[in-house]
Amino acid sequence: MTCAQCGWPVIEGPEGGYACGQCLHTVEPPGYEERRVAGQARARAAREARTARRRRAAARKSGRRSGPRAPGGTRGDG
C-alpha cells in the first residue's frame, strides 16, 4: 500500500487506516468518526457523573444544601 498524497510505502493499520511516515498524511479507518463521537459521549457522561458526585460530597461535608435556600422569614423564624 502507498500513501495517497506522496506515494511513499505505508503499512496499513489493524482497522484499515494509516499514517505516512514520510509526509505525515493520515487516513482514518472506516467507521472511525462514529466510534470517536461515541467515545467522547461516554467520556462526557462519566465526567459529568463524577463532577456531580464530588459536588454532592463537598456539599455534605460543608453542611450546605444542594438546592437554593428559601428567602429569610418564610419559615416563620424571621
Wavefront OBJ file of the C-alpha trace (Angstrom):
o trace
v 0.000 0.000 0.000
v 1.246 3.527 -0.743
v 0.361 6.935 0.642
v -2.336 8.686 -1.374
v -0.539 12.024 -1.005
v 3.151 11.278 -1.645
v 3.266 7.682 -2.879
v 5.587 6.503 -0.109
v 5.046 2.872 1.023
v 2.963 2.646 4.201
v 1.743 -0.170 6.417
v -1.981 -0.387 6.882
v -3.178 -0.391 10.475
v -5.248 -3.164 12.057
v -8.511 -1.308 11.434
v -7.734 -0.081 7.926
v -6.205 3.383 8.393
v -2.604 4.518 8.133
v -0.222 7.392 8.894
v 2.545 8.087 6.394
v 5.984 8.402 7.962
v 7.266 10.499 5.063
v 4.668 13.281 4.703
v 2.600 12.654 7.897
v -0.605 12.240 5.848
v -3.215 10.242 7.775
v -6.157 8.177 6.609
v -8.701 7.204 9.241
v -10.121 3.664 9.223
v -13.726 3.173 8.120
v -16.227 3.986 10.875
v -13.655 5.917 12.920
v -15.728 9.104 13.188
v -18.736 7.292 14.681
v -16.536 5.476 17.220
v -14.809 8.748 18.133
v -18.128 10.551 18.731
v -19.450 7.631 20.819
v -16.244 7.572 22.867
v -16.473 11.303 23.506
v -20.096 10.939 24.654
v -19.128 8.143 27.080
v -16.257 10.217 28.465
v -18.508 13.275 28.857
v -21.165 11.270 30.719
v -18.562 9.780 33.060
v -17.017 13.206 33.692
v -20.415 14.797 34.445
v -21.357 11.963 36.812
v -18.013 12.259 38.607
v -18.424 16.041 38.941
v -21.958 15.694 40.320
v -20.782 13.049 42.813
v -17.927 15.283 44.013
v -20.216 18.299 44.367
v -22.705 16.309 46.447
v -19.875 15.049 48.681
v -18.488 18.567 49.119
v -21.944 19.906 49.981
v -22.394 17.192 52.631
v -19.014 17.958 54.172
v -19.654 21.692 54.357
v -23.234 21.309 55.585
v -24.659 23.172 52.613
v -27.797 22.087 50.863
v -27.608 21.249 47.188
v -30.631 23.376 46.233
v -31.380 27.064 46.609
v -32.236 28.369 50.055
v -35.576 29.872 50.900
v -35.635 33.638 51.440
v -35.416 34.745 55.058
v -38.636 34.811 57.075
v -40.596 32.295 55.027
v -40.304 29.556 57.663
v -41.729 31.625 60.481
v -38.307 32.257 62.046
v -37.723 35.754 60.859
l 1 2 3 4 5 6 7 8 9 10 11 12 13 14 15 16 17 18 19 20 21 22 23 24 25 26 27 28 29 30 31 32 33 34 35 36 37 38 39 40 41 42 43 44 45 46 47 48 49 50 51 52 53 54 55 56 57 58 59 60 61 62 63 64 65 66 67 68 69 70 71 72 73 74 75 76 77 78
